[in-house]
C-alpha cells in the first residue's frame, strides 16, 4: 500500500512541474499536457490532504481547516495564473 506522504509528495512535485510547464510554454499541445499534469498532481495530493486535515484537526475545527485549505488552494491557482500571463 502506498503511504499518504508519498502520494502528497508526488502530487506536489507534479503540481509544481505542471505550473512551471504552463508558465513556460507557448505551444497549445504543451499547455494541454501541463494542465493534465496539474490535474494528476491535484488528484493525487488533494484527497490525501483532505483526509489528513480531518484526521488531525479537532472535530469542532475540521470545517474551518477545510475552508482555509480551499481558500489557500484557490488563491494559489490565481497567483500562478497571474505569473503565466
C-alpha positions in Angstrom: 0.0 0.0 0.0 1.3 3.5 -0.9 1.7 5.8 2.1 0.0 9.2 2.3 3.3 11.1 2.5 4.5 9.6 -0.8 1.2 10.5 -2.5 1.3 14.0 -1.2 4.9 14.5 -2.2 4.4 13.0 -5.6 1.3 15.1 -6.2 3.1 18.3 -5.1 6.0 17.6 -7.4 3.6 17.0 -10.3 1.7 20.2 -9.4 4.9 22.2 -9.5 6.0 20.7 -12.8 2.6 21.4 -14.3 2.6 25.0 -13.2 6.1 25.6 -14.5 5.1 24.0 -17.8 2.0 26.2 -18.1 4.1 29.3 -17.4 6.9 28.3 -19.7 5.1 27.1 -22.8 3.8 29.0 -25.8 2.5 25.9 -27.6 -1.0 24.7 -27.2 -0.2 21.0 -27.0 2.3 21.6 -24.2 -0.2 23.7 -22.4 -2.7 20.9 -22.5 -0.1 18.4 -21.3 1.0 20.7 -18.5 -2.6 21.1 -17.5 -3.1 17.4 -17.4 0.0 17.1 -15.1 -1.6 19.7 -12.8 -4.8 17.6 -12.7 -2.9 14.5 -12.0 -1.0 16.2 -9.2 -4.1 17.6 -7.7 -5.8 14.2 -7.9 -3.0 12.6 -6.0 -2.4 15.1 -3.3 -5.8 16.8 -2.8 -7.8 13.8 -1.4 -4.9 12.8 0.9 -4.6 16.4 2.3 -8.3 16.4 3.0 -8.1 13.1 4.8 -5.1 14.3 6.9 -7.0 17.5 7.8 -10.0 15.5 9.1 -7.7 13.1 10.9 -5.6 15.7 12.7 -7.9 18.7 13.1 -10.0 18.8 16.3 -13.5 17.7 15.3 -15.0 21.2 16.1 -12.5 22.9 13.8 -12.4 20.5 10.9 -14.7 22.6 8.8 -12.7 25.7 9.4 -9.5 23.9 8.5 -11.0 22.6 5.2 -12.2 26.1 4.4 -8.8 27.5 5.0 -7.2 24.8 2.8 -9.7 25.5 0.0 -9.1 29.3 0.3 -5.3 28.9 0.0 -5.6 26.4 -2.8 -7.8 28.7 -4.9 -5.7 31.8 -4.2 -2.6 30.0 -5.3 -4.2 29.0 -8.6 -5.0 32.6 -9.2 -1.5 33.7 -8.4 0.1 31.0 -10.6 -2.2 32.1 -13.5 -1.1 35.7 -13.0 2.6 34.6 -13.4 1.9 32.8 -16.6 0.3 35.8 -18.4 
